[in-house]
Each structure stands twice: as C-alpha cells, then as structure tokens.
C-alpha cells in the first residue's frame, strides 16, 4: 500500500515521485492527465487519474490514510493547487507539503491548510547565486543557531591537524565531519590531518563560514 502521494506530475512532480521511490517509499502518483501518469506508471506503486479540485474525486482516493501528500501542481494552475490543499486538509491528511511560486502563494497555501510550503525556484536561485559568489561552499542550510555548510578545505590547511588549526577559536566554526572521496568521518578528532581535496562539514555563523571559504 502506498504511504505517500504526489499530486501534479509535471517535470518537477515526476522528479519528486521518482526520488521518493529511489528512497524506498511507496508512492501513489496522481494527475488528471493520463499521458503524465503513463510517464511514471512503471516506477511508482500506483497511479490515479483525478481532478484534485473535485472533493468527491479526492475523497474516493482515501488520502487521509497516507502519511503525507505532496502537492506539486504547476505555476499555470495556482488556483488548482490552493483548492487541492484546502480539500486535502478537510479530508484529514496528516501532512501536506505544497509547492509555492511566490510569497503570496505560500501564505495562501499555509492559510488554507498546508503544513509545509517549499519554493524550489527560490531555493535553486539561492544555490546558483551561492555557487557563483562562493564556489568553495558546496552546499549549506540554516539551522538553529547558525549554518551547516560543506566547504572545500583551503589548501593552506593541507597537512595540518584539526587540533592545530583550532577552527573553533580561530575561525568560529566547528568541524562536524570530513568527507574524503567517498568516505565520511563524523566528529574527527584533534589529530585528524587535513588533506588536499577534503570537504569539511562545518557549523557556525554565516560570516564565519564565509571566512573559511575565503581562505581558498
């Protein structure tokens, strides 16, 4: 039995469904367009053709029994995404994650019942800007108290032990892990020697992360 559902099988929705399947999730794919359903039919656990702005059509799918429903309806149908989220909330879906296209759309989705709202366009824009402006920072995300980021180890660090670098005191960041090729070492000790090509997973304030990246 499917555990998750993805509504809206445009390019982004198909990518979400396929990623969930690769992660071992049981997925029900839903769209009103049979051609789109056919593109993922052999990959997901089940498909359903439905107009998700029709309350009766959604009720028949018994989505309230699922752990989560992801609404990825495209930008040309923002009204449909809002109506779909509202109906899902009425049906008692325990977790609704919806795609938004701007701040106003996001506020509306949250107001009518979405538990989480994501704007992939904004996120990709931020990632592209980060890559252009600070190529040494491979990825980052905000969490309580600061940022967690993957940073290419500056060449000046090569051969030095983490204890000697003392990045907490000198750089204001804590090294959470080190990735060397395909191997990841969590909480490396003070005697861990940095090699050229290592990627440091660090935690600290945004300015501190930028200072480490600037040493490249």
N, C-alpha and C positions, 0 to 999 in steps of 0.2 A: 504494500500500500504506500502511495506517495506520502511524503512527510512535508514537502514544500510545494508551492505553486508559483509559477511565473506567469503573469498576465501581460501580454503585449510582446509579440515575437518579431519585432524589428531587429535590426542588426545588434543593437545593444541588448535587447531581451534575450536573443538567441545566445549571445556570449555569456550572459548571466546563467542561463539554463545549462549550457554546456559546462561551465566552470563548476556549478553545483554538482553535476553528475560526476565530473572528474574527482571531486572531493568526496565521493561516495554517498551523496544524498539521493534520495528517491524523489523525483521531480514530476509534477503534473504541469504540462505546458498548455496555456490557454490563449486562444486568439479567435477572432471572428473570421479570419482569412484562412481558408484551407490550404492555400499554397504555402503560407508561412508555417503552418503546422506540419506540412509534409517535410520541410527542411530539417526538422528535429525529431520527427516521429520515431526514427530508428535509434535515437540516442537517449531519449528520456523514458521514464517508466510508463507514462500515459499522456495522451493529448485530449483536449476537449475543445470543440468549436462552440463559441458562445459570444453573445453580445453582453459584455460585462456591465453595461449600463442598464441592463434589464434585471431587476431584482429577482424575478422568478427564475430566470436562467442561472443566475449565480447560486440561488438557494438550492437548486437541483444538484449542484456540484458538491454540496455539503463541505464547503471550505472551512467552516468553523472547527472541524476536527483536525485540521492541519496545524503544524507548529508555527508556520509563517507563510505569508503570501507576499510576493514581491511584485509591485506594480511598475512596469517599465513601458507604459504606453507612450508613444512618441509625441513630439512637440506640436504636431499638427492636430492633436486631439486632447488638448489640456482639459477641456470640459469633460471629456470621457474619463480622464484619469481622476478628476475630482469626484465625479459621480460614482465611479468604481470604488474608490476608497471609502466614500460615505456608506455605500451598501455593504462593503466588507465589514465595516465597524458595526453596522446594525446586525449583521449575521454572527457577530461574536468571534471573529477571527482574532486569536490571541496576540499576534504580532503582525503588523502591516508595515512593510518598508516600501516607500514610494520614491520614484524618480521625479525631481523637480527641475524646472528650467530657468527659474529666476527666484528672487527673494519673495516676491508677491505670491507666486505659485506655491512656494514652500510654506508660507504662512497659511495659505488656504488649506493645503493638504493636512497640516498639523491641526488646524482648527476643526476640520471635519472628521478627524479620527486617525490619521496616520500616526504610528508610534515613532517612526524614524523617517527622515527625509534626506535624500542624498542628491547632490547636483554633480554628476560626473563631468560635465563640461567645465564647471569651475575648478574641480579638482585637477583635471588634466591640464587646464590652463596654468594653475599654480605649479604643477610639476614641471611643465615646459619652461616656465619662467625661472624656476629654481635651477634647472639643468643648464640654461643659458647663462644665468648670472653667476652660479656657483657650481661648476661642473664636478668639483671634488665631493660634493654632497650627493650621494647616490639616491637617497630617499630619506624622508623624515615624517614624523607625525607628532602632533601636540598631545600631551597627556598632563595629568595633574602635576603642576609644579615646574613644567618645562617642556623640552623637546627630546624625543628619542630619534637619533639620526644614524645613518650609515655613512661614514666618512672614509675616503681613501686616506690611508696613513701617509702623512708627509714623509718625503724621502729623508728628511733630517732625523726622523725617528728611527730609521732602519739601524738595527744593531743595538739599540738601547733597550734596557729593561723597563717595564712599566713603572716599577718602583723608583727608578732613577728619574724618569720623566715626571712622575708625580703630577699627573694631569689634573687631579682634583684641586691641588693647591696652586699650580702654575697656570692651568688653563680653565679651571672652573667647570670641568666635565668629569663624569665618572664613566669608566670603561665597563660596559655591561658584558660585552662579548667581543671576540675577534674571529673574523672569517678569513680563512687562508685556503684559497682554492675552494674545494667542495666541503671542507671541514670547518665546523663552527665550534669554538671553545667558549663556554659560558663562564663568566666570572674568572678570567685569567688572573693568576697570582702576580705578585710584585716582581717575581723573577722571570716572567714571560718576556722574551725578547722579540721585538717587532721586526718583521722582515719586509723588504720592498714588495709591494703588491697586496699587503694585508689591508683588510677593511675593518675599521673599528666601529663597533656599535656603541654609541656614547649617549649619555643623558646629561642635560644641562640647559641653561638658559639659551635662548636663540642667539644672543650675541656671543656667548661662549662657543657654541657650535660653529658659528661663522669664523671666529678667531682661529680655531683649529684648522678649518678648511683653508683659510688664507695662508697657512704655513706651507702649503704645497709648492 
